[in-house]
Amino acid sequence: MAIMHDEALLDRALEGMILSPSGWRGIFAADGGEESRSPEVDDAHRIILAAGASVFAEYLKDICGSASPALIIGMDTRPTGQAIADILIRVFLAEGCEPRFASVTAAPEIMAYAASFGSGEKPSAGGSPAGFVFISASHNPIGHNGLKFGLTDGGVLPGSEASVLIEAFRDRMAAPDRISRGLALIARADTAALTRVYTGASAVKEAALSAYRRFTRELVSGGGSGAGASSLWDAVTRGIGEHPLGIAADLNGSARTLSIDADFCRSLGLRFEAINDKPRQIVHRIVPEGESLEPCRVFLETLHRRDPAFVLGYVPDCDGDRGNLVIWDEGTGAARSLEAQEVFALACVSELAHLVWTGDLRYDNSGNALNKVGVVVNDPTSMRVDRIAGAFDVTVFRAEVGEANVVSLARKLRERGYTIRILGEGSAGGIITHPSAVRDPMDTVMALIKLLTLKSVPGEAGGRKGFFELWCDLSDQAELYRPDFSLADIIASLPAFVTTGAYTPEALLRVRTGNHGLLKERYQEVFLREWEARREGLKARYGITGWEAAAYNGIEERRNLARFGEARQGGLRIIFAGKTDRPIAAIWMRGSRTEPVFRIMADAEGPDKRLERDLIEWQRRMVLEADQAAAGGESPQY
């Protein structure tokens, strides 16, 4: 295996790498194309992979107190996955580890498998795997790839531990022997040991699927202390038997083509049909939003005309940890795509109703919650979720964008006595349902299946109410409930908000300023000037009377921020209040840690799109002006 010795090429490859708790990502395709389907990895990235595997091996050895920890390796269906896996396996063998190759796995699958071996607090040494590496670049273009690292707690490393690994990698890449050391590690692997790893891959894959099936059933039915939890699974299957439902899937050649989807759905009695269901049959953009949902929408319409039971469809991304939905809309007589924020809102209604149904969320005679329950979301999640949580009398907590941040905050809150069943990144649509620590389209689909099938049963348990009727009652919309409700009825009952889609053109900017703390300092100067100029117009037209700035760094939220620059590289959110001081709109900004873009968003209460349009255009102008000032080196004035 001939590998480059060019220091300059390696430096350029390192400059293109994005290192974050959500994953290490870059363009790994040998020809350097973002949309490349080349299966080969360029030479510089081989050295990067060798260093990444080596520092993770040392990390596991330190945690386990063992010189030969076992670990799982899996990959999504990107063309470069196998070449990357081969390098990782060779280096882990050279470092004395015991790699177990699961081949193509969905992200939730490999994490459920890893979680089946322990709590993650003190991974086992030898024998049982102590952690995992997952090869994926999530929703990035097909020529990208990357690495996600985790232990056996069911998720990726939290931010604090990910930072330790990143720092060790940077130190390794600063060493004078970085290339020669990488070459030696790749070449050192024992051929017989390498053969054993590949020979055992099918058994590892079957074990991963089995663990994932068990985990998903537990997750759907819930493990709460309430008496209702044990009967929920039976109630769902009975509901499907009485009112058949069909699921359409556009798997887009993703890792979910080789996961549990079809078998799991059919085991519940659901009808399941899929397109693009062969591995690497990637026929459209990977990110499951906007135009990427159109093939599934058309497919659902075709299926529904043949069989009216088909009312729901989903599209995952390449690693299968995220999926957005299409539905059959009874009102329009056609299928339509849901926005990511709508998907998350529906899941919140379902999973909070789940807690009420099982008795894990109870109320006193005045309607006040008797249990400490929360919902954890990322900072650009729409305030629609706050309205839903308010109806259930539970609290919304926000963390900075990044799955690891949301999961870490939820764990902290559970230590404080909160029940956190649902969490996730509303701006991306994917939900995380405890005890999972990763987004999963199966969880999203099943949240809606529960909403549709767990209906009110007048004669059972003194008149137990179904999920949708519980929501209608708690949100003061009892008049909306009818026994033959549809998905469209549920969506119509959601609080009305208009929110900028995370992948729409107006949400994406390119900024020149690398120091985003400085950019936000300049932005504050622009915003204060603009606020004074526009405040009367905003009040007269939209009822906006004031604002508050909030910063999100990791799991920390700081409200009433005096200096916007304190948000640093994290999220900055301006929350606008209405005439009763109730938040009615917001604008948000943050530079991506996984893509070379700067994201902005606007969120506005009500069905009228004008406020969201005005806010997002205003936000774009202010951010670009601030970027120009920051790049020019001007000093901010407060």
C-alpha positions as CSV (number, residue, x, y, z in Angstrom):
1,M,0.0,0.0,0.0
2,A,1.9,3.0,-1.3
3,I,1.1,6.2,0.6
4,M,2.3,9.8,0.1
5,H,5.1,11.5,2.0
6,D,4.1,15.0,1.0
7,E,3.8,17.2,4.1
8,A,2.1,20.1,2.2
9,L,-0.7,17.8,0.9
10,L,-1.3,16.5,4.5
11,D,-1.5,20.1,5.8
12,R,-4.0,21.0,3.2
13,A,-6.1,17.9,4.0
14,L,-6.0,18.8,7.7
15,E,-7.2,22.4,7.0
16,G,-10.2,20.9,5.3
17,M,-11.1,18.7,8.2
18,I,-13.9,19.7,10.6
19,L,-13.5,18.2,14.1
20,S,-16.4,18.4,16.4
21,P,-18.3,16.2,19.0
22,S,-20.8,15.4,16.3
23,G,-18.0,13.9,14.2
24,W,-14.8,14.4,12.3
25,R,-15.6,15.2,8.6
26,G,-13.8,16.0,5.4
27,I,-13.7,15.2,1.7
28,F,-12.1,11.7,1.7
29,A,-12.7,10.8,-2.0
30,A,-9.4,10.4,-3.8
31,D,-10.4,12.9,-6.5
32,G,-11.4,15.6,-4.0
33,G,-14.9,16.0,-5.3
34,E,-17.8,16.8,-2.9
35,E,-20.2,14.7,-5.0
36,S,-17.5,12.1,-6.0
37,R,-18.5,8.4,-6.0
38,S,-14.9,7.2,-6.0
39,P,-14.4,4.4,-3.5
40,E,-10.7,5.3,-3.0
41,V,-9.4,7.5,-0.2
42,D,-6.6,9.9,-1.0
43,D,-3.2,9.4,0.6
44,A,-3.3,12.4,3.0
45,H,-6.5,11.2,4.5
46,R,-5.0,7.7,5.1
47,I,-2.5,9.3,7.4
48,I,-5.3,11.3,9.1
49,L,-7.3,8.1,9.6
50,A,-4.3,6.2,11.0
51,A,-3.7,9.0,13.6
52,G,-7.5,9.1,14.5
53,A,-7.6,5.4,15.1
54,S,-4.4,5.4,17.1
55,V,-5.5,8.2,19.5
56,F,-8.9,6.5,20.0
57,A,-7.1,3.2,20.8
58,E,-5.0,5.0,23.4
59,Y,-8.1,6.7,24.8
60,L,-9.9,3.3,25.2
61,K,-6.8,1.7,26.8
62,D,-6.7,4.5,29.3
63,I,-10.3,4.2,30.2
64,C,-10.4,0.4,30.3
65,G,-7.0,-0.1,32.0
66,S,-6.4,-2.7,29.3
67,A,-3.8,-3.0,26.6
68,S,-6.2,-4.8,24.3
69,P,-9.7,-3.3,24.4
70,A,-12.4,-4.6,22.0
71,L,-14.4,-2.2,19.9
72,I,-17.0,-2.2,17.1
73,I,-16.5,-0.6,13.7
74,G,-19.4,0.2,11.4
75,M,-20.0,2.3,8.4
76,D,-22.8,3.9,6.3
77,T,-23.1,3.3,2.5
78,R,-20.8,6.1,1.2
79,P,-18.4,4.9,-1.4
80,T,-15.3,5.5,0.7
81,G,-16.6,3.6,3.7
82,Q,-14.9,0.3,3.0
83,A,-11.5,1.8,2.3
84,I,-11.7,3.9,5.5
85,A,-12.8,0.8,7.5
86,D,-9.8,-1.2,6.3
87,I,-7.3,1.4,7.5
88,L,-9.0,1.7,10.9
89,I,-9.1,-2.1,11.3
90,R,-5.4,-2.3,10.4
91,V,-4.4,0.4,12.9
92,F,-6.5,-1.0,15.7
93,L,-4.9,-4.4,15.2
94,A,-1.4,-2.8,15.2
95,E,-2.3,-1.0,18.4
96,G,-3.2,-4.3,20.1
97,C,-7.0,-3.8,20.1
98,E,-9.7,-6.3,19.1
99,P,-11.8,-4.7,16.3
100,R,-15.1,-6.2,15.4
101,F,-16.5,-5.2,12.0
102,A,-20.2,-4.8,11.7
103,S,-19.9,-3.6,8.0
104,V,-22.9,-1.4,6.9
105,T,-24.9,-0.4,10.0
106,A,-27.3,2.4,10.7
107,A,-26.0,4.8,13.3
108,P,-28.7,3.9,15.9
109,E,-28.0,0.3,15.2
110,I,-24.3,0.3,16.1
111,M,-25.0,2.5,19.1
112,A,-27.8,0.2,20.4
113,Y,-25.4,-2.7,19.9
114,A,-22.6,-0.9,21.8
115,A,-25.0,0.0,24.6
116,S,-25.9,-3.7,25.0
117,F,-22.4,-4.2,26.4
118,G,-22.5,-1.7,29.3
119,S,-23.3,1.7,30.8
120,G,-20.3,3.5,29.2
121,E,-19.2,4.8,32.6
122,K,-16.5,2.1,32.9
123,P,-16.1,0.1,29.7
124,S,-15.0,-3.5,30.0
125,A,-11.6,-4.6,29.1
126,G,-11.2,-7.3,26.5
127,G,-14.0,-9.6,25.5
128,S,-17.0,-7.2,25.4
129,P,-16.5,-4.1,23.3
130,A,-15.6,-0.9,25.1
131,G,-16.6,1.5,22.4
132,F,-17.3,2.0,18.7
133,V,-16.2,4.0,15.7
134,F,-18.8,4.8,13.1
135,I,-17.7,5.8,9.6
136,S,-20.1,8.5,8.3
137,A,-20.5,12.2,7.4
138,S,-24.2,12.1,8.2
139,H,-26.0,14.4,5.8
140,N,-22.9,15.9,4.1
141,P,-22.5,15.3,0.3
142,I,-21.5,11.8,-0.9
143,G,-17.8,12.6,-1.4
144,H,-17.4,13.5,2.3
145,N,-16.9,11.0,5.0
146,G,-15.8,11.0,8.6
147,L,-15.6,9.3,12.0
148,K,-17.9,9.3,15.1
149,F,-16.5,7.9,18.3
150,G,-18.4,6.5,21.3
151,L,-18.3,4.2,24.3
152,T,-21.1,1.9,25.5
153,D,-23.6,4.4,26.7
154,G,-25.5,4.4,23.4
155,G,-24.3,7.7,22.0
156,V,-21.2,9.6,20.7
157,L,-18.6,11.0,23.1
158,P,-19.9,14.0,25.1
159,G,-18.3,17.3,24.2
160,S,-15.8,17.3,27.1
161,E,-14.4,13.8,26.1
162,A,-14.6,14.6,22.4
163,S,-12.4,17.6,23.1
164,V,-9.8,15.4,24.7
165,L,-9.7,13.1,21.7
166,I,-9.5,16.1,19.3
167,E,-6.6,17.6,21.2
168,A,-4.7,14.3,21.2
169,F,-5.2,14.1,17.4
170,R,-4.0,17.6,16.9
171,D,-0.9,16.9,18.9
172,R,-0.2,13.8,16.8
173,M,-0.6,15.8,13.6
174,A,1.9,18.4,14.9
175,A,4.6,15.8,15.5
176,P,7.5,15.6,13.1
177,D,7.0,11.8,12.6
178,R,3.3,12.0,11.8
179,I,3.6,10.5,8.3
180,S,6.2,7.8,9.1
181,R,4.3,6.8,12.2
182,G,1.0,6.5,10.3
183,L,2.6,4.5,7.6
184,A,4.1,2.1,10.1
185,L,0.8,1.6,11.9
186,I,-1.0,0.8,8.6
187,A,1.7,-1.7,7.5
188,R,2.0,-3.5,10.9
189,A,-1.3,-5.3,11.0
190,D,-1.1,-9.1,11.1
191,T,-2.7,-10.6,8.0
192,A,-4.2,-13.6,9.8
193,A,-5.8,-11.3,12.3
194,L,-7.2,-9.1,9.6
195,T,-8.7,-12.1,7.9
196,R,-10.4,-13.1,11.1
197,V,-12.0,-9.7,11.5
198,Y,-13.5,-9.8,8.0
199,T,-14.6,-13.4,8.4
200,G,-16.5,-12.6,11.6
201,A,-18.2,-9.5,10.1
202,S,-21.5,-11.3,9.3
203,A,-21.9,-12.6,12.9
204,V,-21.2,-9.2,14.3
205,K,-23.8,-7.7,12.0
206,E,-26.4,-10.2,13.0
207,A,-25.7,-9.5,16.7
208,A,-26.1,-5.7,16.0
209,L,-29.4,-6.2,14.3
210,S,-30.7,-8.4,17.2
211,A,-29.6,-5.9,19.8
212,Y,-31.3,-3.0,17.8
213,R,-34.6,-4.9,17.5
214,R,-34.8,-5.5,21.2
215,F,-33.8,-2.0,22.0
216,T,-36.3,-0.4,19.6
217,R,-39.2,-2.5,21.0
218,E,-38.3,-1.4,24.5
219,L,-38.0,2.2,23.4
220,V,-41.4,2.3,21.7
221,S,-43.3,0.7,24.5
222,G,-41.5,2.6,27.2
223,G,-40.0,1.5,30.5
224,G,-41.8,3.9,32.8
225,S,-42.9,3.2,36.3
226,G,-46.6,3.7,35.5
227,A,-48.9,0.7,35.2
228,G,-49.8,1.6,31.6
229,A,-46.3,1.1,30.2
230,S,-46.5,-2.7,30.1
231,S,-49.7,-2.7,28.0
232,L,-48.7,0.0,25.5
233,W,-47.1,-2.4,23.0
234,D,-50.2,-4.6,23.0
235,A,-52.4,-1.6,22.6
236,V,-50.4,-0.4,19.6
237,T,-50.5,-3.8,17.8
238,R,-54.2,-4.1,18.6
239,G,-54.8,-0.6,17.2
240,I,-53.0,-1.5,14.0
241,G,-55.0,-4.7,13.7
242,E,-58.2,-2.8,14.0
243,H,-57.2,0.1,11.7
244,P,-54.5,-1.1,9.2
245,L,-51.7,1.3,8.5
246,G,-49.0,1.3,5.8
247,I,-45.5,2.9,5.7
248,A,-43.7,4.1,2.6
249,A,-40.0,4.4,2.8
250,D,-37.5,6.0,0.4
251,L,-34.3,4.5,1.8
252,N,-32.1,6.3,-0.8
253,G,-29.4,3.6,-0.7
254,S,-28.7,4.4,3.0
255,A,-27.5,2.2,5.8
256,R,-31.1,1.6,6.7
257,T,-31.4,-0.6,3.6
258,L,-29.6,-3.3,5.7
259,S,-31.2,-2.5,9.0
260,I,-34.4,-3.5,10.9
261,D,-36.9,-1.3,9.2
262,A,-39.0,-3.6,7.1
263,D,-38.9,-6.5,9.6
264,F,-39.7,-4.3,12.6
265,C,-42.6,-2.5,11.0
266,R,-44.1,-5.8,9.7
267,S,-43.7,-7.4,13.1
268,L,-46.2,-4.8,14.4
269,G,-48.6,-5.6,11.7
270,L,-47.8,-2.5,9.6
271,R,-47.7,-2.7,5.9
272,F,-44.3,-1.6,4.6
273,E,-43.1,-0.8,1.1
274,A,-39.7,0.8,0.1
275,I,-38.0,2.3,-2.9
276,N,-34.2,2.8,-3.4
277,D,-33.8,-0.1,-1.0
278,K,-30.5,-1.5,-2.2
279,P,-27.3,-0.4,-0.4
280,R,-25.5,2.5,-2.1
281,Q,-28.5,3.1,-4.4
282,I,-28.2,6.8,-3.6
283,V,-30.3,8.6,-6.2
284,H,-30.8,12.0,-4.7
285,R,-29.4,14.5,-2.2
286,I,-28.5,12.9,1.1
287,V,-30.1,15.5,3.4
288,P,-33.7,14.4,4.0
289,E,-35.4,17.8,3.5
290,G,-37.1,19.7,0.7
291,E,-36.6,18.2,-2.7
292,S,-35.2,15.0,-1.2
293,L,-38.7,14.2,0.1
294,E,-40.4,14.4,-3.3
295,P,-39.7,10.8,-4.5
296,C,-41.2,9.5,-1.3
297,R,-44.2,11.8,-1.6
298,V,-44.9,10.6,-5.1
299,F,-44.4,7.0,-3.9
300,L,-46.8,7.4,-1.0
301,E,-49.5,8.8,-3.4
302,T,-49.1,5.8,-5.6
303,L,-49.4,3.4,-2.7
304,H,-52.3,5.2,-1.1
305,R,-54.4,5.0,-4.4
306,R,-53.8,1.2,-4.4
307,D,-54.2,0.8,-0.6
308,P,-55.7,3.6,1.5
309,A,-53.9,2.2,4.6
310,F,-50.7,3.9,3.4
311,V,-50.7,7.3,5.1
312,L,-47.1,7.9,6.2
313,G,-43.7,7.8,4.6
314,Y,-40.1,8.6,5.7
315,V,-36.7,9.4,4.2
316,P,-33.5,8.8,6.2
317,D,-30.1,10.3,5.6
318,C,-27.1,8.2,4.6
319,D,-26.2,6.9,8.1
320,G,-29.9,6.4,9.0
321,D,-30.0,8.4,12.3
322,R,-32.3,11.1,11.0
323,G,-35.5,11.0,8.9
324,N,-38.2,13.4,7.9
325,L,-41.7,12.6,6.9
326,V,-44.4,12.7,4.2
327,I,-48.0,12.2,4.9
328,W,-51.3,11.6,3.2
329,D,-53.4,14.7,3.8
330,E,-57.1,13.9,3.9
331,G,-58.0,17.5,3.6
332,T,-56.3,18.0,0.2
333,G,-56.6,14.5,-1.0
334,A,-52.9,14.4,-1.8
335,A,-49.5,13.5,-0.1
336,R,-47.4,16.3,1.2
337,S,-44.0,16.7,2.8
338,L,-43.7,17.9,6.4
339,E,-41.2,20.5,7.5
340,A,-38.6,19.3,10.0
341,Q,-40.0,21.5,12.8
342,E,-43.5,20.0,12.2
343,V,-42.1,16.5,12.5
344,F,-40.4,17.3,15.8
345,A,-43.6,19.0,17.1
346,L,-45.7,15.9,16.3
347,A,-43.2,13.6,18.0
348,C,-43.3,15.9,21.1
349,V,-47.1,15.7,21.3
350,S,-46.9,11.9,21.0
351,E,-44.1,11.2,23.5
352,L,-45.5,13.6,26.1
353,A,-48.9,12.0,25.7
354,H,-47.1,8.7,26.1
355,L,-46.0,9.8,29.6
356,V,-49.5,10.8,30.5
357,W,-50.9,7.5,29.2
358,T,-48.4,5.4,31.2
359,G,-48.9,7.5,34.4
360,D,-45.4,8.9,34.4
361,L,-46.8,12.4,34.0
362,R,-49.7,13.1,36.3
363,Y,-51.6,16.2,37.4
364,D,-53.3,17.6,40.4
365,N,-56.9,18.8,40.4
366,S,-55.8,22.2,39.1
367,G,-54.0,20.8,36.2
368,N,-50.5,21.3,37.5
369,A,-48.0,18.6,36.7
370,L,-47.0,16.5,39.7
371,N,-43.8,15.2,38.1
372,K,-40.6,17.0,37.0
373,V,-40.7,16.5,33.2
374,G,-38.8,18.3,30.5
375,V,-38.1,18.4,26.8
376,V,-34.5,19.1,25.6
377,V,-33.9,20.7,22.2
378,N,-31.3,22.6,20.3
379,D,-31.3,26.4,20.2
380,P,-32.9,26.9,16.7
381,T,-35.9,24.6,17.6
382,S,-39.1,26.5,17.0
383,M,-41.0,28.0,20.0
384,R,-43.9,25.8,18.8
385,V,-42.3,23.2,21.1
386,D,-42.5,25.6,24.0
387,R,-46.3,26.0,23.4
388,I,-46.7,22.2,23.3
389,A,-44.7,21.7,26.5
390,G,-46.7,24.5,28.1
391,A,-50.0,22.6,27.4
392,F,-48.5,19.5,29.2
393,D,-47.1,21.8,32.0
394,V,-43.5,20.6,31.3
395,T,-40.3,22.6,30.8
396,V,-38.3,23.1,27.6
397,F,-34.5,23.2,28.0
398,R,-32.2,24.4,25.1
399,A,-28.6,23.4,24.3
400,E,-26.3,24.5,21.5
401,V,-26.7,22.7,18.1
402,G,-25.1,19.3,18.2
403,E,-26.6,15.9,19.2
404,A,-23.9,15.4,21.8
405,N,-24.9,18.7,23.5
406,V,-28.6,17.8,23.6
407,V,-27.9,14.3,25.0
408,S,-25.5,15.6,27.6
409,L,-28.0,18.2,28.8
410,A,-30.7,15.6,29.1
411,R,-28.4,13.4,31.2
412,K,-27.6,16.3,33.5
413,L,-31.3,17.0,34.0
414,R,-32.1,13.4,34.7
415,E,-29.5,13.6,37.5
416,R,-31.5,16.5,38.9
417,G,-34.6,14.3,39.0
418,Y,-36.3,15.2,35.6
419,T,-37.9,12.8,33.4
420,I,-36.7,13.5,29.8
421,R,-38.3,11.1,27.4
422,I,-38.0,13.1,24.2
423,L,-35.1,15.3,23.1
424,G,-33.5,16.2,19.8
425,E,-32.8,18.8,17.2
426,G,-36.1,20.3,16.1
427,S,-34.4,22.2,13.3
428,A,-33.4,18.9,11.7
429,G,-36.6,17.0,12.5
430,G,-34.9,14.0,14.1
431,I,-36.0,12.9,17.5
432,I,-34.2,11.1,20.3
433,T,-36.4,9.0,22.6
434,H,-34.9,7.9,25.9
435,P,-33.2,5.6,26.6
436,S,-31.7,6.1,23.1
437,A,-29.0,8.7,22.8
438,V,-29.1,9.1,19.0
439,R,-31.7,10.3,16.5
440,D,-33.6,7.5,14.8
441,P,-36.3,7.6,12.1
442,M,-37.9,4.5,13.4
443,D,-38.6,6.4,16.7
444,T,-40.0,9.2,14.7
445,V,-42.3,6.9,12.6
446,M,-43.4,5.1,15.7
447,A,-44.2,8.3,17.6
448,L,-46.8,9.0,14.8
449,I,-48.0,5.4,14.8
450,K,-48.7,5.7,18.5
451,L,-50.6,9.0,17.9
452,L,-52.8,7.3,15.2
453,T,-53.4,3.9,16.9
454,L,-53.7,4.6,20.7
455,K,-57.2,5.9,20.5
456,S,-59.7,6.6,23.2
457,V,-61.5,3.5,24.5
458,P,-64.6,4.4,26.5
459,G,-65.0,1.0,28.1
460,E,-61.4,0.5,29.2
461,A,-60.1,1.4,32.6
462,G,-63.0,3.7,33.3
463,G,-62.6,5.4,29.9
464,R,-58.9,5.7,29.0
465,K,-58.2,8.5,26.6
466,G,-55.9,8.0,23.6
467,F,-52.9,10.1,22.8
468,F,-54.7,12.6,20.5
469,E,-57.6,13.2,22.8
470,L,-55.2,13.7,25.7
471,W,-53.5,16.4,23.6
472,C,-56.7,18.0,22.6
473,D,-57.9,18.2,26.2
474,L,-54.6,19.5,27.6
475,S,-54.2,22.2,24.9
476,D,-57.8,23.4,25.4
477,Q,-58.9,22.1,22.0
478,A,-61.3,19.4,23.2
479,E,-63.8,20.4,20.4
480,L,-61.3,19.2,17.8
481,Y,-61.3,15.6,18.8
482,R,-63.4,13.1,16.9
483,P,-62.9,9.3,16.9
484,D,-62.1,9.0,13.2
485,F,-59.3,11.7,13.2
486,S,-56.5,11.7,10.6
487,L,-52.9,12.8,10.6
488,A,-54.1,16.1,9.0
489,D,-56.3,16.7,12.0
490,I,-53.4,16.2,14.4
491,I,-51.2,18.6,12.4
492,A,-54.0,21.2,12.3
493,S,-54.1,21.1,16.1
494,L,-50.5,22.1,16.5
495,P,-49.6,25.6,17.6
496,A,-49.2,27.7,14.4
497,F,-45.6,28.9,13.7
498,V,-43.6,29.7,10.6
499,T,-40.0,28.8,10.8
500,T,-37.1,29.1,8.3
501,G,-36.0,25.6,7.1
502,A,-32.4,24.8,8.1
503,Y,-31.5,23.9,4.5
504,T,-33.4,26.5,2.6
505,P,-31.1,29.0,0.6
506,E,-32.1,32.0,2.8
507,A,-30.9,30.1,5.9
508,L,-27.3,29.6,4.7
509,L,-24.6,32.2,4.5
510,R,-20.8,32.3,3.8
511,V,-19.0,34.6,6.1
512,R,-15.3,35.7,6.0
513,T,-14.9,36.1,9.7
514,G,-13.5,33.0,11.4
515,N,-13.8,34.4,14.9
516,H,-17.5,34.2,15.4
517,G,-17.3,35.9,18.8
518,L,-15.9,39.0,17.0
519,L,-18.6,38.7,14.4
520,K,-21.3,38.7,17.1
521,E,-19.8,41.8,18.7
522,R,-20.1,43.6,15.4
523,Y,-23.5,42.2,14.9
524,Q,-24.6,43.7,18.3
525,E,-23.6,47.1,17.0
526,V,-25.7,46.6,13.9
527,F,-28.6,45.1,15.7
528,L,-28.9,47.9,18.3
529,R,-28.9,50.5,15.5
530,E,-31.4,48.6,13.5
531,W,-33.7,48.0,16.4
532,E,-33.9,51.7,17.2
533,A,-34.8,52.4,13.5
534,R,-37.4,49.6,13.2
535,R,-38.9,49.3,16.7
536,E,-42.0,51.4,16.0
537,G,-42.7,49.6,12.8
538,L,-42.3,46.2,14.3
539,K,-44.7,47.2,17.1
540,A,-47.3,48.6,14.8
541,R,-47.2,45.8,12.3
542,Y,-46.5,42.7,14.3
543,G,-47.0,43.7,18.0
544,I,-43.3,43.3,18.9
545,T,-42.5,45.4,22.0
546,G,-39.0,44.2,23.2
547,W,-36.2,41.7,22.8
548,E,-33.8,39.6,24.8
549,A,-30.5,38.0,23.7
550,A,-29.6,34.4,24.7
551,A,-26.3,32.5,24.1
552,Y,-25.9,28.7,23.8
553,N,-22.5,27.1,24.3
554,G,-22.5,23.4,24.8
555,I,-25.1,22.6,27.4
556,E,-25.1,26.1,28.8
557,E,-27.9,28.6,28.1
558,R,-27.4,32.3,29.2
559,R,-30.4,34.6,29.0
560,N,-30.4,38.4,29.1
561,L,-27.0,38.5,27.4
562,A,-25.4,42.0,27.7
563,R,-22.5,41.3,25.2
564,F,-23.4,39.3,22.2
565,G,-19.7,38.3,21.6
566,E,-20.0,36.1,24.8
567,A,-21.8,33.6,22.6
568,R,-18.4,33.0,20.9
569,Q,-18.7,30.2,18.4
570,G,-22.0,29.0,19.8
571,G,-25.6,30.0,19.1
572,L,-27.0,33.5,19.5
573,R,-30.7,33.9,19.7
574,I,-32.7,37.2,19.8
575,I,-36.1,36.5,21.3
576,F,-38.8,39.1,20.6
577,A,-41.7,39.7,23.0
578,G,-45.2,40.7,22.3
579,K,-47.5,43.1,24.1
580,T,-47.9,40.8,27.1
581,D,-44.2,40.1,27.3
582,R,-44.8,36.6,25.9
583,P,-42.2,35.5,23.3
584,I,-43.7,35.6,19.9
585,A,-40.7,35.4,17.5
586,A,-37.0,34.9,17.4
587,I,-33.9,35.2,15.1
588,W,-30.9,33.0,15.5
589,M,-27.4,32.5,14.1
590,R,-24.5,30.0,14.4
591,G,-21.6,28.8,12.3
592,S,-21.8,25.1,11.5
593,R,-19.2,22.8,13.1
594,T,-19.8,20.1,10.4
595,E,-20.1,22.2,7.2
596,P,-18.4,25.3,5.9
597,V,-21.5,27.5,6.3
598,F,-23.0,30.0,8.7
599,R,-26.7,29.3,9.5
600,I,-29.4,31.8,10.4
601,M,-33.1,31.3,11.2
602,A,-36.3,33.1,12.0
603,D,-39.2,31.8,14.0
604,A,-42.6,33.5,14.2
605,E,-45.9,32.6,15.9
606,G,-49.0,32.4,13.8
607,P,-49.9,31.2,10.3
608,D,-48.9,34.4,8.5
609,K,-45.6,34.1,6.7
610,R,-44.8,37.8,6.5
611,L,-43.2,38.2,9.9
612,E,-40.8,35.2,9.3
613,R,-40.0,36.5,5.8
614,D,-39.3,40.0,7.2
615,L,-37.1,38.7,10.1
616,I,-35.0,36.3,8.0
617,E,-34.3,39.0,5.4
618,W,-33.4,41.5,8.2
619,Q,-31.2,38.9,9.8
620,R,-29.3,38.2,6.6
621,R,-28.6,41.8,6.0
622,M,-27.4,42.4,9.6
623,V,-25.1,39.3,9.7
624,L,-23.5,40.2,6.3
625,E,-23.0,43.8,7.5
626,A,-21.4,42.6,10.7
627,D,-19.2,40.1,8.8
628,Q,-18.0,42.9,6.6
629,A,-17.2,45.1,9.6
630,A,-15.4,42.2,11.4
631,A,-13.4,41.3,8.4
632,G,-12.4,44.9,8.0
633,G,-11.1,45.1,11.6
634,E,-13.3,47.9,12.8
635,S,-13.8,48.2,16.6
636,P,-17.4,47.8,17.8
637,Q,-19.1,50.6,19.7
638,Y,-21.5,49.8,22.5
